[in-house]
Amino acid sequence: MNRRANIESGIDRLIQQLLMAQAPDGSWRFCFESGTMTDSYMIIIVRVLQLSEDELVKQLSQRIVSRQHPEGYWSVYPNETNGNLSSTVEAYYALLYSGTMKKDDPILLKAKAYILSNGGMQQANSVLTKTMLAATGQRPWPRSYTVPIEFLLLPEWSPISFYDIVGYARVHIAPILIMSSLPDTTIPEGAPDLSDLILPNRSWEYESESFNHTDDIQQQQCLYEDYFAYDFSNFQSTYNSVIQSGEAHRSLLQNVKRELFQLLPSPQSVKQEARNKAESFMLDRIEPNGTLYSYASATFLMIFALLALGYDRNHPRITKAIQGLKSFVCPSDKHWHIQNSPPTIWDTALISHAFQQAGLPVQHGAIQRAGAYLLSRQQHKFGDWQFHNPNTPPGGWGFSDINTIIPDIDDTTAALRAINKLASSNTSYAAAYDKGLQWLLSMQNDDGGWPAFEKNTNKTILTWLPYDGANAALTDPSTADLTGRTLEYLGSTAQLKLEHAFVRRGADWLMNHQQQDGSWYGKWGISYIYGTWAAVTGLAAVGVDASNPALVRAARWLSRIQNQDGGWGESCESDRKKTYIPLHLSTPSQTAWALDALIAVSPQPTEEIERGIQNLLYMLQHPNKQSNTYPTGAGLPGNFYIYYHSYNYIWPLLTLANYKRKYSPPLG
């Protein structure tokens, strides 16, 4: 069978597999699989609330056990060097709390030995791990770790305010601030005692650097108005001087804290005002299914915060939140898994577009059903994105099917690709398309690039706040993957090229952010292959010639990192260390990304492309579990990585379709 026939066969096989997986409502509902964090927290919250969910706890416990490494630890990605202490503490806690095993079980003994040999529970440094342990009385609240809750009352014109933080971080921080302002070190009834995971004579991480500010602040009898009349000049000058002098970020952090604590003379009335605001902030962002912002991680924190505020464990808000979390269950191998947020819109839009690129006519029933589903999920509510982008009507799409207030750039471009042809002959789709395009264009950052969720949310000072991963989690800067993906849509689908000023600014941003080796870093996928694919295909789509030095360097870099088997693979370690680290294993999605980029800038198939296509077809015909399940999606560097069950279908299908359309002559 010749190469063309193999490609045709591969395309047909992928299409048939995806057609069989489409739901009756037109969507695709593949699993969004991460590590064990969400499973562990679900067990802990079920036990804290004393719910009768034995089958759920059993299933989640079995999945956690199945992912333990022989050395006794758990990890956030398969090849994480020496494991992950935070994940191991969470898993140990959940398994013990589940009641499915006791402390003398070999699984827990091995985990305990790993924890103690790595500094004890004190050294678990994940934001969520520390919060969960503190919320359930297993560790003291790290005073240096949390910003005082009065932070929420800072006016928008101050050098730093709550709304300078991106929305997906705000919904995690608000409940943390509530809990840390009402610290309760009581271990819940029936909860295990984890004190044997604490090494004696070892302080809690960061504790020695904390400010014992609470009593001093509460003793000050300052008027509420004085709080808002504070002169920010000292704060700003301190910030500027530290930035200009190049001192270490920890020095800046100490100065920021001192200024904040001077700024926040907090009698109880002000503290209560801040709590009320934080509570309202959470409640206003509960999605119809009861979850906070459609994220399991934020919902866990919300439940703990509501309990801290005095809500009964059977309160309807808590009960509905639990039901929403249970709706996030998906099967993983033989066990259940709690998704952090189902990727229904993302998968449906990508698959519909891939079908159309592969030659399915827009009249096909699968594309019609997918289009109707996507049309029903366009967002018409104003969300937090409007704080930095006022006077723009809503019109974007979100990630999850229950997401009604959180549109994002990537899902919006994906949906617009999927309904583009439908809009040419249907006024309902045309109106939706126009609204989506206008929303997308309005979200371009002032620097020319595109963010993921919120416009111009990139204050440097936020990256130095005392949260692990703050540099990645608290801001929403322009990124190569979002900018490249947006340009690819604008050029290939909307037919907008470099002669348009906003397109030129996006292309210039990409050109100015290429790495010296020719790659680009992608924030939401792993990592340099993902970013380079997005940048190259985006630049090529808007009219940058393949001979441009930036595209030549990128193609050379991709060729240089090709594996011996013809495929491509990159380790999640790249995301943590911010430099390309090979996986020494080819994955279908990363191979498809690299090939798609090379196809975009190669007039004729090159040797690297032909070898890559051969490898991709082989992986599709002979799936390997290690290659197929390696996480190639990113959420938070060092803490959260995603294995999208859909990716081994979507990206190979799109790449094979692009290869066929560009290089295969028509029949006859």
N, C-alpha and C positions, 0 to 999 in steps of 0.2 A: 504494500500500500504506500503510495507516495505521500510527500509532506502535505500537500493540499488536502488530500483525502483524510489524513490523520487530523488535520486542523478542523475540517468539516465535522468529522466524527466527534472530536472533543467538544466542539460548540454544541452540536445536537445533544450529546449526552448531558452536558451541563444544563441546557435549556429544559430537557425532559425532567431532570431531577428537581429543578426549581419549580416547574409547573406543578409537579406532584405535591410540593410543599406549600403552595399558596393556600391561605385560609379562605373560607367562604366570603368574608367581607372584603377580599381583595388585597389584604396585607400579607406580609411574610413575618413570622414570629420565631426567628432564630434566637438562640440563647446568647446573652452577654455575660461571659464567664470570667470571673476574676479569681483571686486567691481565696483564702478561708475567712477573711475578715467579716464579711457580711453574714456568713453562716454562724460564726462564733458569736457575733453580737445578737443575732436572732435568738439563739439558744439562751443567752444571758438575759435578754429582755423578757422572753417567755417565762423564765424561771422567776425573775424579779416580780413580774405581774401575777405569778402563781396561776398561769393558764394551763388548761388541760389540752396540751398539744403534743402528746407523747409520740405519735407517728412522725410528726414534723421534726421533733427533737431527735428521734432515732435516725431518720434519714440524713439530717444535717450532720449528726455526729459521725455517721458512717463515712460521709464524704470527707470530713476533716481527717479522720483516721487514715483514709486511703491516700491522703496527700502528705503524710509524714515521711520525711527522708530517713534512710537507714541510720543516719547519725543522730536521730532524735529530734531534729528541728523541723520547722515549717519555713517556707520561703514565699516571696511574693512573685517570683518567676522561677522556672525550673532550675536554671543553672546559676542561681544567686550564690556567690561565693560565701561559704561558711554559714549559710542560712540567714534567717531574719529573726532577731530577738523579739521584736514587738509581735510579729505573727505567732511566734511560738508561745509567748505568754498568753495571748488571746486564745489560742487553741487549747492550751492546758486548762485555762480557766473555764472555757466552755464545756470541755469534755468532763471535767470534774463536776461542774454545776449541772450537767445534763442528767447525772445519776446513772449513766450507762457504764461507768467505771469508777474505781476508787484509786486512792493515791498509790497503792502498792501494785497497780497494774503496770506491766512492763512498758507499755506505751508512754504512760505518764512518768515513770521513773527515768526513762531515757530523755524525755523532754525536760524534766527537772534538772538532770545532770547538765544538759546543754545550757539551760538558763543560768544556773549557778556558775558554770565555767566561763560565762560571758558577762559577768558582773552582777548577776542577779536581776530581779525584777526592776530594780532602781534604774537600770540602764536602758530600758525600753523607751525609745525616744519619739515614737509616732504620736502626733497630736491626738488622734482618736484613741489610741491605746491608753495614754495618760488620762484622758478625760473619762473613759469608761472605768478605769480602775479607781479614779477619784470619786466618780459618781456613785460607785457601789461600795465606798468605804475601804478599799483595799490599799490605798496610798493617800498621803496628804495632797491637797491641792497645791500644785507648784506655783507659789506666789509670783515668781518672776516670769512665769510662763504666760499668764493671762493678763490681758489689758483690763484695767478697771471698767466696770460696766458703764460708768459715766461717759465713756468714750462715745456711746451711742448718741449723746446729747450735743456733741460738738457741732457747731453750725457748719453749713456747707462751705462758707467762705474761709474757714480755718485752714491752716497749712495741711492738715490731715483730718479726714472725717470718715465716718462709717461708710458713706457711699463712694468713697474713693476705692474701696475694696470691691472686687468683682462679685456679682450676685451669688454664684455657686459657693463662694467662700463665706459671704455674709450669712447665708442660711445655716452654716455650720458654726460660725462664731457666735451668733446671737444666743443660741441655747447654752453654749459654753460659758458665756458671760453671765447668764442667769444663774447657772449652777455654781460658778466660782464666787458669785456674790452672796450666795446662800450655802456656804460650805457645810456639808453634813458628812461626818466621817463614820457614820453608823453602817455596819455591814448588814445588808438586808436579811430578813429572817430566812433561814435555810440555805444561805449562800455559803460556799466553802471559805475557809480561812487560808489565804495565800501567804501568810507571814513566813512560811518556810522557804519561800522563793526570794526572800530578802536577805542579802548578805549582811552580817553584823559589821559594825564599824565602817559602813559605806554610806555616804550621804546620798540622798535622792539627787538625780541629775539636775543641775542648775540651781539647786536649793541654796547653795552658799552665796549665790549672786542675787538673791531676792531682796526686795525692799519690804521691810515690815511697816507698810504705810497705812494700813487700815485704821488702826487705833488713832494715829496722829491725825489723819484726815477727818475722822468722825468727831474728834474733839474740837475741830475748828468750827466756829459759829459764823460762817460767812453767809451772806444773803444769796438767794438764788440768782438774783440779777448780777451779782458780782462774778458769778461763774461765767456768764456770757460776756461780761465786760472786760475779761482778762486781756492784757496787752500781749499779743503774740510776737512782738518784736524780738524778745530774748530767745524765744523758741526758734524762730526763723533764723536768727543770726547764729545760734548754736549749730543748727542743722547745716547752714551754708558753710560755716567755718570748718566743720568736720569733713564735709564733702570736698572742699577745696584743699584741705591739708592732706587728704588721702589717708586719714587714720583708719584703723580697722573698724569693721561694722559694729563690733561689740561696743566700742567706745561711743559710737553714735547712739546705740541702743540705750546705754546708760544715761546719756544726756537727754534723750527723748523721754525716758521714763521720769526723770527728775522734773522736767518741764511739765509733763502731763500731771504728775502728782501735785505740783504747785497749782496747775490750772484747775484741778478738780477738787476743791475744798468741798467735801460732800457730807452735809448733814443727811440724816436718814430720809428726809423728804425728797432730796434730789436723787438719792440712790433708788428710792422707790419709783420715782418718775422714770428713771432709766429702765428699771425692771418692767414697768408697764409698757414702755415703748418696745422693749425687746419681745415681750409677750405678744403684743399686737403685731409686731413685725412677722413673727412666726405664723400666727393664726391667719393673717392676711395672705399668706403664701402657701396655704394648704391646698393641694390639688383635689379634684372631685373624688378621687379614690381614698382620700385621707392621708396621703403621704405629703411630707414637706418638700416642695419644689420637685417632686417626682424622684427624689434620691433616697435610697434606703439608709445611707450613712447619716444624712441630715435628719431623717425621721427617727432613727434611734436616739439621737441627741435631743430631739424635740420631746420625745416621750420622757426621757430622764429629766429634762427641764420642767415639764409640766408637773411631774411628781414633786420636784423640788419646790415648785410654786404652791403646792398643796392640793393639786388635783387628785381625786380618788383614782385608784388603779382601774376602776371600772367605769370611769368617765367616758361618755360617748366619743369624745375626741380621741382618746387613747384606744378605745375599742376599734374605731374606724381606721386608725393608723395601723393597727395590727392586721386588720383585714387587708388593707392596702399592701402591706409588706408581704403577706401571704400570697397575694396575687402576683408577686414578683418571682415566685418559685418557677424554676425550669429544671428539666432533667439534665444531669451531667453524668455521662456514663450510666452507672446503675443507681446513682443517688440523686437527691434533690439539691438544688443550689439556689440561694437567694441572690438574684441579680441586683446590682446597685441601681440600675434603671434600664428597663427593657428598650431595645433599640428598634422598635417597630417602624417608626417613620423612616429612619436612616436606611434600614434594610429594604423596605418597600420601594423607596425612591431609587436607590442604587440598582436594585434588581430590574425594575421597570426600564430604567435607562439602558442597562446592559442588554436587555432583551431587544430594545429598539436598535442599538448599535449592532447587534448580531443579526439583524435582518427581519425580526418579527414586525409585521405591519401594525400600525397604530390601531387598526380595527380589530386586532386580535383580542379575544375575550379577557385574557390575563392582563393586558395593558389597559383595557377599558375599566376593568374592576379595580386595578391598582390606582388608576387616575381618579376614579370616583372616591376611593378611600382617602387619597392624599388631599383632594379638594375638601373633604369633610374635616380634615385636620389642620387646615390653614388657620392661623391664630388671628383673632379679631379683638383681643383684649390688649390693653396697655400693660406692659410689664416693667420690670426694673430697668430695662434697656433705655427707657425714655428719660431717665434722670440725666444722662449725658447726650441724649439725642431727642430733645423735645420738638414738638410741632411736626412730628412725622407720624402718619397713620400706621397702625400695625399691618402686618401682611406676611410675616415670616412663618417658618415651620420649625418645630422643635424636634427633639430626638426620640422621645417616647410617646406612645399612643395616649397616655393620660396626662401629657404635658400641655397645659393650656396658656401659660404665661411666660414661657422661657424659649423664645425663638433663638436660633443661632445661625451663623453664617453658613456653615457646612451643610446643615440639613436643608436650609433654604435653597442653596444652589442645587443640591441634589433633587429636591422636589421640582424646581423650575426646569431642570433638564428633563425630568420624567413627564411633565405635562406640556412641554413646549409644542409638540406636534398636535396635541389635543386642543390647544388654545387657538390653532389656526382655523378651526372649523366650528368652535363652540364658544358662545359669548360668555358663558359662566367661567370656563377655563381661561378665556382671554382676560376677563376682569381680575381673576385671581392671579394670573401671571403678571399683569401690570402692577398690581399692589405688591407682590413679592419682589419684583425687580426694583421698584422704587424704594422699598424698605432696605433692600440689600445695598443699593448705591448710597443711601443715607448713612449707612453704618461704616463707611470708609474712615479710617483714622486720619488725623491731621498729617501724619507722617507719610501717608500714601498707601500704607498697607491695610490689611483687614484683621480685626480681632476675631475671637470666637463668639462672644456673647455681648459685650458692652463696649461702646465707643470711647476712645481716649481714657482708658482706665489703666494707667501705667505709671503711677508715681513711684519713683525710685525708693523713697523712704519706706514704703510699705514692704519692700522686699527684705528690710532689715528688722522687722518686728520679730518678737521671740516665738515664732512658730516654725516647727520643722517643715521645710519645704516652702517657706514663705515666698521665696523668689519665684516659684512656679505656681503657687496656689492662690495668692492674694491679688495678683494683677492679671490683666488680659491684654497683653501687648499685641502688636502686629506680629504675625508669624509667617514663616515661609510656606507652611502647608496651607494655611487658610488663605493667604494672599495668592498663592499659586493656583489653588483649586478655584478661587473666585475668578481669576483671570482666565482659566481654562473654560469655565462656563461662559464668561462674557465673550470670549473669542470664538469658541466652537458652536455655542448654542444661540447666544444673543447677537452674534456677528458684529461685535463692537471691538475695534482694533486700536492700534497705537495712536491714531489721529485724534482720538478722544482724550481730552486732558486727564480725566480721572483714571483711564486705563494706563496712560503713560506714567502717571505718578505711581501706580501699583507696580508696573514693570521696573521703574527706577528703584523703588524700595527693594525689590528682589535683587537687582543687580548690586546694590550697595550692601547686601547682607549675605553674599556668598562667602563660604569658608575658603581659606587659602588653598585647600586641596581640590576645590571645585565642587564640593558638596554644599547642601543646605541642611540645616537642622529642622526637623519637623517635631512639633510639640505633641501632637495627638496620635502619632503612630511611631513605630520603631524604625528608625529614628532619623538617621541621615539618608538611608535609602528612601524612606517615606517623604522627607522634606525635599530631596533632590528630584524625585518623581513629580511631586506637585509643582515645584518651581519650573522644571524643564517643560512639562506639558503646558503649563500656564503661559510661559513666555512664548513658546512656539505657537500657541493658539491665537495670541493677539498680534502675531506678525513679526516677532523677532526672528531673524534669519538663522538657519542652522549653523552658518559660518561665524556667528557672533562668538567672540572669545569665551564668554561666560558659558555658553552652551557647549562649546568644544571642550572646555575644561571639565564640565559636568559629565559629558559622555566618556571622556578618558578615565575619570574617577570611577564611574560605574563599571567600565570594562576592566579596570585594574583590580576591583574587589570581587569579580566573578569567581565563584567556586569552581573547583576542578570538574565537578559533575555538570557544569553548565548553568547551575542555578545561583541564587543569591540568598544570603541569610545574615541577619544582624542581631546581636545580643541586646537584650534589655539593659545590659550594663552600659551600653552607649548612652542611654538616657540619663543614667545616674552620673556618669563621669563626663558627659558632654564632649565626647570624642568617639569616633567610629571604632567599634569593637566587633570583629567578626564572630558569627555564631559557629562557624565551621560545620554548618548544617543548612541545607537549602529548604526554605519554606515556600509554599505556593503563593501566598500573598506578596511576599517581598520579591520573589522572582518575577511575578506579574508586574509589580511596580517598576522594577528596574528595566524590564523589557519594554514596557509602555513608554518610558522616557526615551529609551534608545530608538524605538520606532518613530517617535515624534520628530526626531532630528536626523534620521537616516533615510535618504532618498531610496536606497536599495538595502535589502537585508545584508547585514554584516555577519562575519563569522560568529561574533558574540551573540547576536540576535538568534541565529540559527541554532547554536548550541543551547541557548536559553529556552527557545521554543521546544526543542527536543526534550529538555529536562522537565519543562512544565507539563508537557503531554505525558511523560513517564510518571510524574507524581500524581497526575489525575487518574491514571490507569492502575497505579500501584501505590495507594495511599499508605503513608507511614505515620503511625500515631504520634511519634515524637515531633516530626515535621509539621503535621497537620494541627497539632494542639498547642504549639508554641505561641505565646501571646505576642501579637504584633500591633496591638492597640495600647495607647498610653493614657493614663489619667493624672498621676502625680509621681514625679521622678522618685524612684527608690521605694515607693509605697503602694502603687496601684497600677496594675497592668491587665490588659484585657485580651482574652481569646474570643474573638467574634466567630461564632459558628458559621456565619454566612460568608466569611471572607474567602474561604477556599473555593467557593462557587463564583462570587461576584467578580473578583479581580482577574482570575484566569479567563473567565468568559469575556470580560471587557478587552483584555489584552489580545486574546485570540481573534476577537472580532476586529480590532483595530489593525492587526497584522494582515488579516484576510482582505480587509477593505483597501489597505494601502498597497499591498504587494501582489495580490492575486488578480490576474486578468479575468475579465468577465467570460463566462462560458459562451461559446458560439461565435 
